[in-house]
Structures are given as structure tokens and as C-alpha cells.
Amino acid sequence: MNLDPNAPRLRVRPPAGWVNDPNGPFRWRDRYHLFYQYNPDAPVHANIHWGHVSSPDLAHWEHHPIALTPTPGGPDEAGCWSGCVVDDDGVPTAVYTGVDRRHTGAGSICLARAVVPDDETLTDWKPLPVPAVPGPPADLDVVMFRDPFVFTWGGRRWALVGAGHEDGTPSVLLYDCADLTDWRFAGVLVDGNDPVAADVFGDKAVGWECPQMFETAGGEWVLVLSLWDGDPCATGYLTGRLQPCGDTELRFEARAGGRLDHGRDFYAPAVLQEPGRALMWGWSWEARDQGEVDRAGWAGVLSAPRAVDLHPDGTLRVVPAPELQLLRADTPFVTAPGRAVPLPQSYDLTVTAQGPTTVSLLRSASGAGLTLLLDPDEGAVTLDRGDWPRTRPDGSAPIVVRATGRQVRILVDGSLLEVFVDECATVTERVYRRPGDVAELVVTGAAAGVDGWELIPGIHG
């Protein structure tokens, strides 16, 4: 049994080592496959491989052998970085960033193919020796080039690549990749000078990492971006339309956008487009001292899968994937507001408010609480974690989300806290329990309903 109260038990994470970006969510032979950046040797960002899990239902995951390993002397000898997985004429193919020993920010686009494509578990992969794209276009002032994402539009296959330019402008580059081994540069899809992007993101980033796209039921497209300012700093999205530009190019006409997650511990989301919905996973990094990480022996975890779409007004709709209910215990541990209730290590809790309502989840030895304030009168939900400081430079100040403030759904798995606000916003934070902390639910104020289930571990392998 895992006795570390801060170790997530249900989300995707190997028992030890380093995890960062989710990669290549992919449906194959009625199973979901998910890959992730992985250092099997230590809880630090180095020696990056692709870890691999699969699931029949998005709730119960099975670990598989490492999918991609750096090739000595190859284009990925210093790391198999982020990318996607696509079905290339019946052969699952990983499209990823390779970095070599001379890596200075611009990687190459590499391919690896499943050796036995009919194998349900996809455990054997063979890298191609020559990159599909050795680097950015020679006539562009690109200093950051990574994270390919392949999608289909107009019956043709295209790819996005995250980029940053010498003058500090972030962008998304577009490629025509009808043949995965022969890519054609098709221009800049959108960059930081776009008026909508400039209004939404300002000059916060000098590069856009991990660009991903999905199409909504209404035919609009959502472009997901990870903002990089020399370090990962935020996630955001733009909504708009893809339009042909001549016979061989596309452009993205943005109309709106916003913050993808309002927390400080969520980055590099990866998207899986399915018929009728899109799913998203993100990386939640550690927000504690490296010494504590070294003692624990693990770093990083992937978020719960989220179903994402747009509301009629163009704002983001985001909810936990409904399959997560498979992890709930048979009976709830709380069904109404009232007395204090002990909280398990992992739980799924919904609170509905008809007036200002405070939800306390942890109590420190000093009496301070980890709280959520739902305030329908003010149209806001506030997370206050004042007595549980983070060690990262963006601090631990309260987070305020503007919404109706009427409902939150809270998923907790060890130190991973994911708050879904009114089906329109999320807050992802890492909160580490300490000796003397009391995990206890106390709801005060005008709560209209409280329902909570313990979650039963679902990762095995």
C-alpha cells in the first residue's frame, strides 16, 4: 500500500521518476493509450523517454513498457520530447520532438511506428532514423521549435508546431503532412501579433508550446496553447475558424479566448478528438522543494481527463470526463451539509450554493483552512490556500474565478487538487498535507447540496 498521503493513486503517474507533458492520447482497438514525458532514473527533467499507459474506460489504467527511448547518435539522443500519435494508414505512428546534444531550443520532428500495429497494447515501437523535419524553416527567425500536433481539415492532414521568434513573438507554424515522411511548410497559422491573441495573452510569452486543436460540434475550432516565457508560465485558448488561404495554406481567424486553467500547477495539455467530444489531459508539476521531491522519489502527475467544448457564447465548457464516476465508491461519504466529515486521500465532491458558502477541505495546526468560497451574489469562486505555501515563484495568493459561483466539483487525489467551477473554468493546484494537518470537510453558509464519494485506486500494472 502507498502510504505517502501526497502521492496521487488514481491519475497517470509511474511509481518513481520524473513526469511532465502528456503525449499522444490515442484510441486504438477499443483502448485509450496515453503517453507522457518520463525520466525513469530520477525525479528531475533529464533523459526524457515516453512512458505509456492504456485503459479500456479512462478510469482504470495499465502501465506498459517504455514506448520511446533516446537513440544514441540519433536525432533524439538527448530526449524524446513532446508530440502526438496518429493512425497512418493502419499503423499507429508517434510524431514527436527529437533533441540532440547540440539542442539550443529548436528540435527536429521525428517519427516512430508501432512494430505490430494489430497488437492491442502497442508495446513495441521502432523510430525512423531520419527526421521528417530536421528543424525550422531556414528563412524564419525561429529560436524555439517543438511539439508537433497532427490534425485533419478539409480531408487533408496538417500539423502544428510550437515556435518562438528572435524578436520575442510566439507563434504556431503550420505544415502540410499528407505524407508523414514528407512535410511542407505552409506558413504561420497565428502569432502573438494577432489582435485577439494580443488582447487575451498580452506579451506574457515569447514562445507557444504544445499547440493543439479540436473542432466543436458547431464547427468552431479551439486552439490550445502553453505559454512559455523562458519557463512554462500559463495555459490559454483561442476560439475561431480555420479558413483556406489560397490552395495550399490555412489561416486561423480568432474571435475570442481566455485562460485555460486558472491554477498555477497545470501545463502542456494534450487533446484527443473523438466523435462528439474532445478529451484533455495536462501535466501538474511539483510545487515543493527539490529536497522533498528527491526524498519522495517521484515528480509530476497527469490531470484527470477533462471533456472540453464551447458554450453557446463561445466560452470554454470543461467538465471531468463522465467515465471518472467509475472510480467512485458504492456509497457516498457525505450527502448533505452539516457536521464535519473526515476526508479520504482521494475523493470526488460536489457543492452547490444558493448564497455565500465556504467549503473547508484541510485544517492546519494553527487553525487555518484550505477553503473555497462560493459567492453567487458576487459571481465568483475563491480558492484560499494561505497556510499551504508553494515554493514556485508565482506564489500562493488566493485565486478568484469569475463565474456564477453556484457550483464546484472538486477532485482530490493525494496532493493533486482539481476544481471545476460552473462547467466553465478549472483550477489545478498542488497542496501537500503535513503532519498535523486535518483533512476534514466543513461546509458553512447557504449550501443547497453536498455530495461526496471516496475514489478507489484505478491504476495497475
Legacy VTK file of the C-alpha trace (Angstrom):
# vtk DataFile Version 3.0
C-alpha trace
ASCII
DATASET POLYDATA
POINTS 461 float
0.000 0.000 0.000
1.238 3.502 -0.839
1.498 5.320 2.491
2.586 8.667 1.049
-0.513 10.864 1.538
0.701 13.235 -1.186
1.154 10.603 -3.881
-1.761 10.511 -6.363
-3.099 6.979 -6.641
-5.608 7.291 -9.471
-4.070 9.642 -12.034
-1.417 8.604 -14.514
1.985 8.535 -12.834
4.658 5.817 -12.655
5.781 4.748 -9.170
9.048 6.704 -9.408
10.951 9.151 -11.576
10.038 12.323 -13.421
6.830 13.013 -15.412
5.975 16.037 -17.492
3.894 16.633 -20.645
1.151 14.174 -21.619
1.716 12.998 -25.194
-0.239 11.270 -27.916
-3.631 10.382 -26.414
-4.899 7.844 -28.919
-7.786 5.389 -29.326
-6.785 2.002 -30.748
-8.672 -1.305 -30.761
-11.187 -0.052 -28.170
-8.486 1.055 -25.728
-7.262 4.507 -24.821
-3.494 4.935 -24.989
-1.725 7.785 -23.261
1.996 8.585 -23.314
3.995 11.035 -21.226
7.427 12.591 -20.860
9.334 10.340 -18.465
12.739 10.114 -16.814
12.857 6.619 -15.288
16.132 7.291 -13.451
15.419 10.279 -11.181
12.735 12.863 -10.319
14.416 15.562 -12.453
13.932 16.791 -16.011
16.598 14.867 -17.928
16.961 11.758 -20.108
13.401 12.061 -21.398
11.639 8.934 -22.677
7.972 8.281 -23.477
6.132 6.400 -20.749
2.974 4.550 -21.759
-0.333 3.521 -20.183
-3.613 2.278 -21.626
-7.180 1.951 -20.422
-10.497 0.488 -21.571
-12.502 3.201 -19.828
-10.402 6.308 -18.912
-10.586 5.317 -15.246
-8.546 2.123 -14.835
-5.066 2.364 -16.332
-2.434 -0.270 -17.062
1.280 0.535 -17.231
3.249 -0.686 -20.249
6.982 -0.787 -21.056
8.621 2.467 -22.128
7.483 3.317 -25.667
10.257 5.648 -26.876
13.878 5.725 -25.714
16.570 8.202 -26.855
18.704 6.710 -29.638
22.493 7.041 -29.146
23.825 9.083 -32.032
20.307 9.711 -33.348
18.235 12.891 -33.725
16.584 12.188 -30.344
19.760 11.184 -28.453
19.199 13.873 -25.802
15.474 13.279 -25.406
12.204 12.159 -26.950
10.159 15.270 -26.289
6.503 16.097 -26.836
4.299 15.124 -29.750
1.260 13.113 -30.780
0.205 9.703 -32.118
-1.764 9.250 -35.342
-3.138 6.397 -37.408
-1.059 6.409 -40.592
-2.822 4.016 -42.975
-3.431 1.486 -40.220
-0.074 1.925 -38.485
-0.029 3.860 -35.183
2.763 6.414 -35.572
4.336 8.659 -32.954
5.207 12.150 -34.222
7.482 13.783 -31.665
10.237 16.268 -30.957
13.756 14.877 -31.005
16.552 16.820 -29.353
20.226 16.059 -29.899
23.335 17.009 -27.928
23.550 20.372 -29.695
19.989 21.278 -28.719
19.518 25.016 -28.243
15.720 25.297 -28.410
14.940 24.086 -31.912
14.283 20.350 -32.126
13.558 18.082 -35.069
10.297 16.310 -35.916
10.835 12.558 -35.573
8.675 9.523 -36.304
8.343 6.097 -34.666
5.982 3.378 -35.855
4.269 0.570 -33.962
6.076 -2.631 -34.962
2.994 -4.828 -34.577
0.115 -2.464 -35.376
-2.550 -5.095 -34.657
-1.270 -5.523 -31.095
-3.867 -4.017 -28.767
-1.234 -2.901 -26.227
1.116 -1.172 -28.737
4.180 -2.040 -26.685
6.799 -2.192 -29.464
7.883 0.952 -31.376
10.598 1.499 -33.979
11.998 5.021 -34.543
12.749 6.090 -38.094
16.448 7.033 -38.412
15.882 10.279 -40.354
13.698 13.130 -39.043
10.638 14.106 -41.052
11.628 17.752 -40.425
15.231 18.424 -39.349
14.472 21.883 -37.959
12.584 25.134 -38.534
12.389 26.798 -41.970
15.748 28.330 -42.779
14.293 31.718 -43.723
12.413 32.208 -40.443
13.973 33.777 -37.347
12.792 30.855 -35.193
14.664 30.108 -31.962
12.076 27.724 -30.429
10.636 24.867 -32.499
8.931 21.834 -30.952
5.788 19.864 -30.083
4.142 18.690 -33.335
0.400 18.066 -33.360
-1.281 16.422 -36.369
-4.929 17.033 -37.269
-7.249 16.700 -40.265
-9.041 19.559 -42.029
-10.703 19.577 -45.423
-9.918 15.898 -45.893
-6.186 16.603 -45.644
-3.641 16.065 -42.892
-1.905 19.082 -41.356
0.409 19.661 -38.398
1.042 22.427 -35.905
4.454 23.141 -34.393
5.036 25.469 -31.448
7.510 28.274 -32.064
9.126 31.426 -30.749
10.958 34.049 -32.814
14.121 36.068 -32.179
12.119 39.240 -31.549
10.100 37.551 -28.769
6.963 36.874 -30.802
5.310 33.487 -30.125
3.679 31.628 -32.985
2.185 28.409 -34.278
3.694 27.119 -37.515
1.628 25.102 -39.986
2.762 22.163 -42.116
1.080 20.095 -44.795
1.930 16.490 -43.884
-0.311 14.374 -46.096
2.761 12.115 -46.258
4.158 11.852 -42.744
7.673 11.381 -44.118
7.495 14.464 -46.380
6.354 17.686 -44.711
5.781 21.016 -46.478
5.913 24.304 -44.569
2.594 26.092 -45.087
3.191 29.337 -43.198
2.472 30.835 -39.789
-1.023 29.838 -38.676
-1.276 32.539 -35.991
1.165 34.524 -33.858
1.283 36.856 -30.896
0.569 39.881 -33.096
-2.944 38.637 -33.802
-5.235 41.253 -32.169
-7.322 38.674 -30.304
-4.241 36.792 -29.077
-2.587 40.058 -28.056
-5.689 41.090 -26.109
-6.024 37.704 -24.379
-2.358 36.941 -23.625
-0.612 40.334 -23.855
3.157 39.965 -24.056
3.249 37.211 -21.441
5.005 34.644 -23.647
7.966 34.566 -26.025
7.002 31.112 -27.314
3.895 28.974 -27.638
4.473 25.339 -26.712
2.320 22.255 -27.260
-0.206 23.757 -29.705
-3.269 21.503 -30.023
-6.581 21.903 -31.842
-10.032 20.380 -31.655
-13.260 21.018 -33.520
-16.508 21.648 -31.663
-19.959 20.367 -32.575
-20.761 23.812 -34.008
-17.829 23.721 -36.413
-15.688 26.180 -34.494
-12.095 25.307 -33.644
-10.318 25.690 -30.320
-6.561 26.270 -30.351
-4.914 25.261 -27.074
-1.590 26.903 -26.195
1.017 26.602 -23.463
2.683 29.934 -22.805
6.467 29.894 -22.392
8.469 32.919 -21.195
11.773 31.110 -20.757
9.938 28.801 -18.390
6.394 27.397 -18.509
4.088 30.145 -17.258
0.409 29.562 -18.183
-2.080 27.873 -20.490
-4.643 29.534 -22.719
-7.002 29.005 -25.620
-8.282 30.817 -28.693
-11.555 30.050 -30.449
-12.169 30.725 -34.109
-12.426 29.382 -37.621
-9.967 27.698 -39.950
-10.069 29.340 -43.361
-8.301 28.376 -46.602
-5.635 30.828 -47.725
-5.015 30.107 -51.386
-4.809 26.492 -52.454
-2.073 25.305 -50.106
-2.369 27.184 -46.819
-4.723 27.782 -43.896
-5.207 30.636 -41.514
-6.839 30.736 -38.095
-9.301 33.586 -37.551
-9.522 34.007 -33.791
-12.635 35.545 -32.276
-12.201 35.001 -28.530
-10.009 33.306 -25.948
-9.113 33.027 -22.319
-7.221 31.283 -19.578
-7.386 27.508 -19.945
-6.763 26.742 -16.269
-6.777 29.354 -13.507
-4.470 27.402 -11.223
-0.690 27.541 -11.071
0.117 23.849 -11.427
-1.242 22.857 -14.855
0.620 22.932 -18.167
1.148 21.346 -21.602
-2.350 19.911 -22.141
-2.824 17.241 -24.806
-6.101 16.742 -26.677
-7.827 13.690 -28.117
-10.589 14.440 -30.644
-13.361 11.861 -30.522
-16.716 11.761 -32.333
-18.923 14.122 -30.373
-16.333 15.274 -27.846
-12.727 16.197 -27.119
-10.727 14.978 -24.123
-7.834 16.788 -22.482
-5.063 15.856 -20.046
-2.488 18.222 -18.545
0.749 17.987 -16.579
0.762 19.048 -12.941
4.286 19.721 -11.703
5.599 19.714 -8.159
5.238 22.907 -6.128
7.580 21.922 -3.287
11.330 21.944 -2.631
13.538 19.674 -4.712
14.828 18.125 -1.494
11.302 16.931 -0.689
10.920 15.666 -4.253
14.191 13.735 -4.014
13.105 12.116 -0.761
9.757 11.139 -2.274
11.457 9.733 -5.387
8.788 10.948 -7.827
7.802 14.200 -9.530
4.789 15.119 -11.616
1.378 13.668 -12.373
-1.133 13.937 -15.191
-4.501 15.519 -14.532
-7.830 13.754 -14.682
-9.208 13.584 -18.230
-11.440 16.557 -18.972
-14.192 16.807 -21.577
-13.902 20.181 -23.330
-16.256 22.046 -25.645
-17.699 25.526 -26.057
-20.775 27.105 -24.537
-23.093 28.914 -26.993
-21.436 32.246 -26.093
-18.031 30.930 -27.189
-16.578 30.466 -23.717
-14.969 27.203 -22.745
-17.017 24.341 -21.318
-14.947 21.938 -19.263
-16.077 19.064 -17.031
-14.499 15.872 -15.707
-14.819 13.000 -18.179
-18.009 11.161 -17.138
-16.100 7.852 -17.028
-14.414 9.055 -13.824
-17.586 8.144 -11.958
-16.449 4.520 -12.346
-13.894 5.248 -9.612
-16.496 6.232 -7.038
-17.151 4.010 -4.043
-20.527 2.300 -3.954
-21.974 4.736 -1.428
-21.195 8.414 -0.797
-19.459 9.512 2.384
-21.500 12.716 2.536
-24.884 13.628 1.049
-25.808 16.895 2.732
-24.247 19.881 4.501
-23.972 19.524 8.237
-21.379 18.243 10.679
-17.652 17.960 9.930
-16.776 14.858 7.869
-13.310 13.245 7.584
-11.975 13.308 4.032
-10.234 10.338 2.382
-6.969 10.609 0.447
-8.850 10.681 -2.859
-12.396 11.932 -3.373
-14.952 13.453 -5.748
-17.031 16.202 -4.124
-19.766 18.484 -5.493
-21.047 21.514 -3.596
-23.962 23.645 -4.803
-24.616 27.058 -3.260
-27.680 29.273 -3.156
-25.798 32.046 -1.327
-22.275 32.675 0.018
-20.895 29.270 1.055
-17.489 28.298 2.451
-16.062 24.835 1.834
-13.113 23.881 4.048
-11.025 20.873 2.963
-7.955 20.988 5.218
-7.179 22.469 8.626
-3.645 23.223 9.750
-2.269 23.012 13.262
-2.664 26.800 13.530
-6.374 26.516 12.724
-6.109 27.978 9.206
-8.109 26.296 6.467
-7.775 25.392 2.818
-11.067 26.841 1.615
-13.258 27.523 -1.372
-15.727 30.400 -1.148
-18.718 30.155 -3.487
-20.423 33.525 -3.811
-23.344 33.605 -6.262
-24.101 37.181 -5.181
-20.674 38.365 -6.367
-20.391 35.859 -9.209
-17.096 34.410 -8.011
-15.361 31.362 -6.563
-12.233 31.946 -4.488
-9.592 29.368 -3.545
-7.628 30.364 -0.431
-4.616 28.189 0.383
-2.790 30.701 2.555
-1.360 28.254 5.118
-0.092 25.828 2.433
2.572 27.860 0.590
4.059 26.851 -2.746
7.778 27.076 -3.448
7.409 28.158 -7.079
7.936 31.849 -7.908
4.276 32.537 -8.762
3.405 32.254 -5.074
0.332 31.126 -3.141
-2.067 34.082 -3.264
-5.829 33.419 -3.367
-7.231 32.605 -6.816
-10.507 34.222 -7.876
-12.537 32.785 -10.759
-15.362 34.892 -12.179
-18.368 32.632 -12.764
-21.890 32.204 -11.423
-20.370 30.855 -8.227
-23.178 28.347 -7.801
-21.357 25.033 -8.062
-17.943 23.464 -7.764
-16.874 19.903 -8.347
-13.661 19.048 -6.531
-11.424 16.127 -7.464
-8.633 15.404 -4.988
-6.055 12.673 -5.413
-3.257 12.956 -2.859
-1.639 16.352 -3.453
-3.472 16.967 -6.737
-6.412 19.360 -6.346
-8.630 19.964 -9.405
-11.603 22.307 -9.064
-14.251 22.541 -11.791
-16.212 25.785 -11.494
-19.710 26.013 -13.013
-18.672 23.898 -16.030
-16.712 26.875 -17.367
-13.351 27.041 -15.592
-10.815 24.895 -13.762
-8.272 25.495 -11.030
-5.420 22.994 -10.670
-3.092 23.291 -7.674
-0.780 21.013 -5.712
-1.447 21.025 -1.970
0.771 18.873 0.255
-0.538 17.525 3.535
1.804 17.826 6.507
1.892 16.015 9.835
-0.735 17.692 11.970
-2.980 18.730 9.082
-6.564 17.510 9.386
-8.354 16.534 6.158
-11.934 17.342 7.086
-14.919 18.680 5.157
-16.745 21.578 6.771
-19.422 23.425 4.765
-20.879 26.634 6.170
-23.233 29.230 4.760
-26.004 28.780 2.222
-25.179 25.418 0.687
-28.024 23.879 -1.311
-26.371 20.481 -1.687
-23.232 18.462 -0.901
-22.377 15.070 -2.393
-19.056 13.276 -1.994
-17.575 9.885 -2.881
-14.287 8.297 -1.977
-12.351 7.317 -5.092
-10.888 3.825 -5.338
-7.422 3.405 -6.931
-7.631 2.507 -10.589
-4.053 2.322 -11.922
-2.428 -1.086 -12.030
0.353 -2.817 -13.894
LINES 1 462
461 0 1 2 3 4 5 6 7 8 9 10 11 12 13 14 15 16 17 18 19 20 21 22 23 24 25 26 27 28 29 30 31 32 33 34 35 36 37 38 39 40 41 42 43 44 45 46 47 48 49 50 51 52 53 54 55 56 57 58 59 60 61 62 63 64 65 66 67 68 69 70 71 72 73 74 75 76 77 78 79 80 81 82 83 84 85 86 87 88 89 90 91 92 93 94 95 96 97 98 99 100 101 102 103 104 105 106 107 108 109 110 111 112 113 114 115 116 117 118 119 120 121 122 123 124 125 126 127 128 129 130 131 132 133 134 135 136 137 138 139 140 141 142 143 144 145 146 147 148 149 150 151 152 153 154 155 156 157 158 159 160 161 162 163 164 165 166 167 168 169 170 171 172 173 174 175 176 177 178 179 180 181 182 183 184 185 186 187 188 189 190 191 192 193 194 195 196 197 198 199 200 201 202 203 204 205 206 207 208 209 210 211 212 213 214 215 216 217 218 219 220 221 222 223 224 225 226 227 228 229 230 231 232 233 234 235 236 237 238 239 240 241 242 243 244 245 246 247 248 249 250 251 252 253 254 255 256 257 258 259 260 261 262 263 264 265 266 267 268 269 270 271 272 273 274 275 276 277 278 279 280 281 282 283 284 285 286 287 288 289 290 291 292 293 294 295 296 297 298 299 300 301 302 303 304 305 306 307 308 309 310 311 312 313 314 315 316 317 318 319 320 321 322 323 324 325 326 327 328 329 330 331 332 333 334 335 336 337 338 339 340 341 342 343 344 345 346 347 348 349 350 351 352 353 354 355 356 357 358 359 360 361 362 363 364 365 366 367 368 369 370 371 372 373 374 375 376 377 378 379 380 381 382 383 384 385 386 387 388 389 390 391 392 393 394 395 396 397 398 399 400 401 402 403 404 405 406 407 408 409 410 411 412 413 414 415 416 417 418 419 420 421 422 423 424 425 426 427 428 429 430 431 432 433 434 435 436 437 438 439 440 441 442 443 444 445 446 447 448 449 450 451 452 453 454 455 456 457 458 459 460
